[in-house]
């Protein structure tokens, strides 16, 4: 047998052993929660972990967003160090670690983007007892698109078989319902109480600017698993926020008091607009509003979306663009606004492509 033949045989055997080990791990973890969606996956993963852990479930969590981490039942965290690009086999490692810890529950953020890999993650690796689809938005259109409807269909790949999936009420709720019926699962639609008086009182207890729909989704999952709402909420309020969570910092600069709102976790136009509006509600007395946009050379389509969005935000006093891929941003901004985007000093030419 040639070297290539031996290598192929080794990889096949390794794959078979990995699949068998993962199947054993699935049997050892009674509650498996798979969190997917366009925005809020990391936050909802943490919220559910915190609620279940506070409610007496020994829970393991793993996020894959701004800062991929493993979250242990004692509340400690470890960053996930990757030698190369992210690989969904990483989820098998998490399942293995959780099984060895003897946990009652595992909460995993979906890390796949390609539609076929999202389905594979659910049907072959996690086999969740509870699925969560936070929302559907126009992000990663180059992989899941070309349209927002295609994104919704891709996210439905993580709907579990013969179990239950939770989601908020959106224009794509019917699509998720259909996917649940196809896999003989129940679809639970969680109503958003963001406009209710109670929401402000509950959200005020968080150390960061959490979104009401994220909390309502997490509370519903915890409640259905038998955790009292008050207990779950206590755990969520004490939870360490995700690195991409929306936070606010006070800064004194040259005699002026600045408020910096970190909303870099909002990575599509719709949720960026919502984050901007939320910041205005939380800080209504701001005299001057600056929008800082970080462009990425590997997210050209997203840069273009943000450029078009910024042309529509008329309550922005100044827009500052940093990073790489700025030309794609300015191209769509000029097309949407009908006017050239002025450079301030040498900031834009220095960092433009």
Buried (B, 14 or more C-beta within 10 A) or exposed (E): EEEEEEEEEEEEEEEEEBEEBBEEBBEBBEBBBBBBBBBBBBBBBBBBBBBBBBBEBBBBBBBBBBEBBBBBBEEEBEEBEEEEEEBBEBBBBBBBBBBEBEBBBBBBBBBBBBBEBBBBBBBBBBBBBBBBBBBBBBBBBEBBBEEBBBBBBBBBBBBBBEBBBBBBEBEBBEBBBBBBEEBEBEBBBBEBBBEEEEBEEBBEEBEBBBBBBBBBBBBBBBBEBEBEBEBBBBBBBEBBBBBBBBBBEEEEEEEEEEEEBBBBBBBBBBBBBBBBEBBEEBEEEBEEBEBBBBBEEEBBBBBBBBBBBBBEBEEEEEBEBEBBBBBBBBBBBBEBBEEEBEEEEEEBEEBBE
